[in-house]
Amino acid sequence: MYEANRTEEQHARPEPRPHGNGHDAGHAATASAHLAERAHEVIDRAGEKAGEIESGLRDSARQAAERAAEVEERVRQGARDRATQARRYIGANPFATAGIAFAAGVVLSALLRR
């Protein structure tokens, strides 16, 4: 009797299927598991990349520290060399050194009085 009450248009449209047929839940669970697996893969790759970046940064920092130590040693050696040269000059030219020191004192004193 139900079929008899339907119009032609209603006969042309298929009846809606119920949503709880069991296949949708299995598909959703499979899709969810697949998404979770992909998320874990992405996170694992991101972790590997972060490790590579960290390793590269550590190498760069180590190299920079080595270069800084080398520059520091060159500067220290240069300062030692200049101090040695100054001591030699002072020893070889005591009167000139005293005159230079006196002149520097006069100039400094004049500047500080102003």
C-alpha positions in Angstrom: 0.0 0.0 0.0 2.9 2.3 0.7 4.2 1.9 -2.9 0.8 2.8 -4.2 0.8 6.1 -2.4 4.2 7.3 -3.9 4.2 9.7 -6.8 6.1 9.2 -10.0 8.8 11.6 -8.8 9.2 9.8 -5.6 9.6 6.5 -7.6 12.4 8.1 -9.6 14.4 9.1 -6.5 16.1 6.2 -4.6 15.2 5.7 -1.0 17.8 7.1 1.4 19.9 4.4 2.9 20.3 4.3 6.7 23.7 5.5 8.0 24.3 2.7 10.4 25.0 -0.1 8.0 28.2 -1.2 9.6 30.5 -0.4 6.6 30.8 3.3 7.5 32.1 2.6 11.0 34.7 0.2 9.6 35.7 2.7 7.0 36.0 5.5 9.5 38.1 3.4 11.8 40.4 2.4 8.9 40.7 6.1 7.8 41.4 7.2 11.3 44.1 4.6 11.7 45.6 5.6 8.4 45.6 9.3 9.4 47.2 8.4 12.8 49.9 6.4 11.0 50.6 9.3 8.6 50.7 11.7 11.5 53.3 9.5 13.3 55.3 9.3 10.1 55.3 13.1 9.7 56.2 13.6 13.4 59.1 11.0 13.0 60.4 12.8 9.9 60.2 16.1 11.7 62.1 14.7 14.6 64.8 13.3 12.3 65.1 16.7 10.6 65.2 18.5 14.0 68.0 16.1 15.0 69.9 16.9 11.8 69.5 20.6 12.3 70.6 20.3 15.9 73.7 18.4 14.8 74.5 21.0 12.2 74.1 23.8 14.7 76.4 22.0 17.2 79.0 21.5 14.5 78.8 25.2 13.5 79.0 26.3 17.1 82.1 24.1 17.6 83.8 25.4 14.5 83.0 29.0 15.5 84.5 28.3 19.0 87.6 26.9 17.4 88.0 29.9 15.2 87.4 32.3 18.1 90.1 30.4 20.1 92.5 30.7 17.2 91.8 34.5 16.8 92.2 35.0 20.6 95.6 33.2 20.5 96.7 35.4 17.6 95.6 38.5 19.4 97.4 37.4 22.6 100.5 36.6 20.7 100.4 40.0 18.9 100.0 41.7 22.3 103.0 39.8 23.7 105.1 40.7 20.6 104.2 44.4 21.0 105.0 44.4 24.7 108.4 42.7 23.9 109.1 45.4 21.3 108.2 48.2 23.7 110.5 46.7 26.4 113.3 46.5 23.9 112.8 50.1 22.7 112.7 51.4 26.3 115.9 49.5 27.1 117.6 50.8 24.0 116.4 54.4 24.3 115.8 55.3 28.0 116.2 59.1 27.5 113.8 59.2 24.5 111.3 57.1 26.5 111.5 59.6 29.4 111.0 62.5 27.0 108.0 60.8 25.4 106.5 60.0 28.8 107.1 63.7 30.0 105.5 65.1 26.8 102.5 62.7 27.2 102.1 63.8 30.8 102.1 67.5 29.9 99.5 67.0 27.1 97.3 64.9 29.4 97.6 67.4 32.2 96.6 70.2 29.9 93.6 68.3 28.6 92.4 67.4 32.1 92.6 71.1 33.4 90.1 72.3 30.8 
